[in-house]
Amino acid sequence: MNLPAAANLFVSMPGPSAQEQFLTLLKRGGVRIERIVSQGHTAPAEGWFDQDEDEWVLVLEGAGRLLFEDGCELELRRGDHVDIPAHVRHKVTWTDPDRPTVWLAVFYA
């Protein structure tokens, strides 16, 4: 029997970049798990995320703010998480510019 190999979310962290860094960790059976690394990144001023999937997101390190189309804004810090239903329009309005913000996002149907 082949045992699964262990991995670490914090190994091979990207350095500062002009773009957020996305890494798909797992994609199986209608579930996708991504590590997202931001440092001072925000969503474009125009437009919203409007996803066909539900998204549960957890901040592992750093901090960020999510703005929802209804005007609600959440500041998420280490350990904070939120479940965003499909088609709830939202965007990232701020991430810590001084250190990486590491998000774990789980997309599911």
C-alpha positions in Angstrom: 0.0 0.0 0.0 1.3 3.5 -0.9 1.0 5.8 2.0 0.3 9.5 1.3 3.2 11.9 1.5 3.0 14.7 4.1 3.4 18.3 2.9 3.7 21.6 4.7 1.8 24.8 3.7 4.7 27.1 4.8 7.4 25.3 2.8 8.3 27.0 -0.5 6.6 30.2 0.4 6.8 32.7 -2.4 8.7 35.9 -1.9 7.2 39.4 -2.4 5.5 39.7 -5.8 3.5 42.1 -7.8 0.7 39.5 -7.9 -1.0 37.3 -5.3 0.3 33.8 -5.4 -2.2 30.9 -5.8 -1.3 27.2 -5.3 -3.8 24.5 -5.7 -3.1 21.9 -2.9 -5.9 19.5 -3.7 -8.7 19.1 -6.3 -10.9 16.1 -5.9 -14.6 15.3 -6.0 -16.0 18.8 -6.3 -13.6 20.3 -3.7 -10.6 22.5 -4.4 -8.2 23.7 -1.7 -5.9 26.6 -2.4 -3.1 28.4 -0.5 -3.2 32.1 -1.4 -0.3 34.4 -0.4 -0.9 38.2 -0.4 1.2 41.0 0.8 -0.4 44.4 0.3 -2.5 43.0 -2.5 -6.2 43.9 -3.1 -8.8 43.2 -5.6 -9.1 45.6 -8.6 -11.3 48.6 -7.7 -13.8 47.6 -10.4 -15.6 44.3 -10.2 -16.3 41.6 -7.7 -15.6 38.0 -7.1 -18.9 36.2 -8.1 -18.1 32.5 -7.8 -20.2 29.5 -8.8 -18.8 27.6 -5.8 -19.1 28.1 -2.0 -15.9 29.2 -0.4 -14.6 28.7 3.1 -11.6 30.8 3.8 -9.2 30.8 6.8 -6.3 33.3 7.5 -3.3 31.2 8.7 -0.9 34.2 9.0 -1.2 37.9 8.5 -4.5 39.9 8.0 -6.9 41.0 5.3 -10.2 42.7 4.8 -13.2 41.4 2.7 -15.9 43.7 1.5 -19.2 42.3 0.5 -21.5 43.9 -2.0 -24.1 44.7 0.7 -21.5 47.0 2.4 -20.5 44.5 5.2 -16.7 44.5 5.7 -14.9 41.8 7.7 -11.3 42.1 9.0 -9.8 38.7 9.3 -6.7 38.0 11.3 -4.7 34.8 12.1 -7.2 32.0 12.9 -10.3 33.9 11.6 -12.4 32.1 9.0 -15.6 32.8 7.0 -17.9 30.8 4.8 -19.0 32.6 1.7 -21.9 31.2 -0.2 -21.8 30.9 -4.0 -22.7 34.2 -5.8 -22.2 36.4 -2.8 -20.2 39.1 -4.4 -17.1 40.1 -2.5 -13.6 41.5 -2.8 -10.3 41.8 -0.9 -9.9 45.5 0.1 -6.7 45.2 2.1 -4.0 42.8 3.1 -1.1 43.5 5.4 1.6 45.3 3.4 4.4 44.5 6.0 4.2 40.7 6.1 2.6 37.9 4.0 -1.0 37.0 4.6 -1.5 33.3 4.0 -5.1 32.2 3.2 -6.4 28.7 3.0 -9.4 28.6 0.7 -11.7 25.6 0.3 -14.1 25.8 -2.7 -17.0 23.3 -2.7 -20.3 22.8 -4.3 
